[in-house]
Amino acid sequence: MTWRRARVSTALAWVLLSAALGGCGTTVASYRESASTAVQTQLGGARTAELAGRSWLDGNLPDTTATVVVGDADRTVGGAESDFAAADPPAGAGGLRASVTQALGDTADAVAALRVAVDLGDRAAVLAATRRLAATADQLEALGVRLR
């Protein structure tokens, strides 16, 4: 490799690295989009768990199936919460982070409570957890609408 080629290659590498690093900064708009994605992902898991809880209470879903469905929803909801929490907010997005993190946490707690109740086969606890989950999912859905 000639001296000139090495120099061009080095310059090109710096340009590419600078472009890549320049794109690493998170904007409020992209952070808001990440929040919306987390909310929608979690909402799908929450509504799935809620439906499974109601179906189990109605006798339309066997114990083992309810356990699997609610357990899967719990993992989905928890994953959405942890993925969003891992993202650093840009300057000026602290209020957005706080409201989304609170809503995701409340929903994750409600799904986890339902999972435990279904695992135990406790009808009263499943009923209470399903009602709580419906309320938190409604709040999460309203937040999702505001984020669009």
C-alpha positions as CSV (number, residue, x, y, z in Angstrom):
1,M,0.0,0.0,0.0
2,T,1.4,3.4,-0.9
3,W,1.7,6.3,1.4
4,R,-1.0,8.1,-0.4
5,R,-3.4,5.2,-0.2
6,A,-2.8,4.7,3.5
7,R,-3.5,8.3,4.1
8,V,-6.8,8.2,2.1
9,S,-7.8,5.1,3.9
10,T,-7.1,6.7,7.3
11,A,-9.0,9.8,6.3
12,L,-12.0,7.7,5.1
13,A,-12.0,5.7,8.4
14,W,-12.1,9.0,10.4
15,V,-15.0,10.3,8.3
16,L,-17.0,7.1,8.7
17,L,-16.3,7.0,12.4
18,S,-17.3,10.6,12.8
19,A,-20.5,10.0,10.9
20,A,-21.3,7.0,13.1
21,L,-20.6,8.7,16.3
22,G,-22.5,11.8,15.2
23,G,-25.6,9.7,14.8
24,C,-25.3,8.3,18.3
25,G,-26.9,11.3,20.0
26,T,-30.5,10.7,21.0
27,T,-33.0,13.4,20.1
28,V,-36.2,14.0,22.0
29,A,-38.1,12.9,19.0
30,S,-36.3,9.6,18.7
31,Y,-36.6,9.1,22.5
32,R,-40.3,9.8,22.2
33,E,-40.6,7.2,19.5
34,S,-38.7,4.7,21.7
35,A,-41.2,5.4,24.5
36,S,-44.1,4.9,22.2
37,T,-42.7,1.6,21.0
38,A,-42.2,0.4,24.6
39,V,-45.7,1.5,25.5
40,Q,-47.2,-0.3,22.5
41,T,-45.2,-3.5,23.1
42,Q,-46.1,-3.5,26.8
43,L,-49.8,-2.8,26.0
44,G,-50.0,-5.8,23.8
45,G,-48.6,-8.0,26.6
46,A,-50.9,-6.4,29.1
47,R,-54.0,-6.9,27.1
48,T,-53.0,-10.5,26.3
49,A,-52.6,-11.2,30.0
50,E,-55.9,-9.4,30.9
51,L,-57.7,-11.5,28.3
52,A,-56.2,-14.7,29.6
53,G,-57.1,-13.8,33.2
54,R,-60.7,-13.1,32.2
55,S,-60.9,-16.3,30.1
56,W,-59.5,-18.3,33.0
57,L,-62.1,-16.9,35.3
58,D,-64.9,-17.7,32.9
59,G,-63.6,-21.3,32.7
60,N,-62.7,-20.9,29.0
61,L,-58.9,-21.3,29.5
62,P,-57.3,-24.3,31.2
63,D,-54.9,-23.7,34.1
64,T,-51.8,-24.7,32.2
65,T,-52.6,-22.6,29.2
66,A,-53.4,-19.6,31.3
67,T,-50.1,-20.1,33.2
68,V,-48.1,-20.1,29.9
69,V,-50.0,-17.2,28.3
70,V,-49.7,-15.0,31.3
71,G,-46.1,-16.0,31.9
72,D,-45.2,-15.1,28.3
73,A,-47.0,-11.8,28.7
74,D,-45.1,-11.1,31.9
75,R,-41.8,-11.6,30.0
76,T,-42.9,-9.4,27.2
77,V,-44.0,-6.6,29.6
78,G,-40.9,-6.9,31.7
79,G,-38.7,-6.8,28.6
80,A,-40.3,-3.6,27.3
81,E,-39.9,-2.0,30.7
82,S,-36.2,-2.9,31.0
83,D,-35.4,-2.0,27.4
84,F,-36.8,1.5,27.8
85,A,-35.2,1.9,31.2
86,A,-31.8,1.1,29.7
87,A,-32.0,4.0,27.2
88,D,-30.5,7.3,28.3
89,P,-32.8,10.2,27.8
90,P,-31.7,13.3,25.9
91,A,-31.6,16.7,27.6
92,G,-35.2,17.9,28.1
93,A,-36.8,14.5,28.1
94,G,-36.8,13.9,31.9
95,G,-40.5,14.4,32.3
96,L,-41.2,12.0,29.5
97,R,-38.9,9.4,31.0
98,A,-40.6,9.8,34.4
99,S,-44.2,9.4,33.1
100,V,-43.4,6.5,30.8
101,T,-41.2,4.7,33.3
102,Q,-44.0,5.0,35.9
103,A,-46.7,3.7,33.5
104,L,-44.5,0.8,32.4
105,G,-43.6,-0.1,36.0
106,D,-47.3,-0.1,37.1
107,T,-48.3,-2.3,34.2
108,A,-45.4,-4.7,34.8
109,D,-46.4,-5.0,38.5
110,A,-50.0,-5.7,37.5
111,V,-49.1,-8.4,35.0
112,A,-46.7,-10.0,37.6
113,A,-49.5,-10.0,40.2
114,L,-51.8,-11.7,37.7
115,R,-49.1,-14.3,36.9
116,V,-48.7,-15.2,40.5
117,A,-52.4,-15.4,41.1
118,V,-52.9,-17.7,38.1
119,D,-50.0,-19.8,39.2
120,L,-51.6,-20.2,42.6
121,G,-55.1,-20.9,41.0
122,D,-56.5,-18.2,43.4
123,R,-59.8,-17.0,41.8
124,A,-60.2,-14.0,44.1
125,A,-56.6,-12.9,43.4
126,V,-57.0,-13.4,39.7
127,L,-60.1,-11.3,39.7
128,A,-58.4,-8.5,41.6
129,A,-55.3,-8.7,39.5
130,T,-57.3,-8.7,36.2
131,R,-59.2,-5.6,37.3
132,R,-56.0,-3.8,38.4
133,L,-54.4,-4.8,35.1
134,A,-57.4,-3.5,33.1
135,A,-57.0,-0.1,34.8
136,T,-53.3,0.2,34.3
137,A,-53.6,-1.0,30.7
138,D,-56.2,1.7,30.1
139,Q,-53.8,4.3,31.5
140,L,-51.0,2.9,29.4
141,E,-53.2,3.0,26.3
142,A,-54.0,6.7,27.0
143,L,-50.3,7.4,27.3
144,G,-49.7,5.7,24.0
145,V,-52.2,7.9,22.3
146,R,-50.5,11.0,23.7
147,L,-47.1,9.8,22.5
148,R,-48.2,9.4,18.9
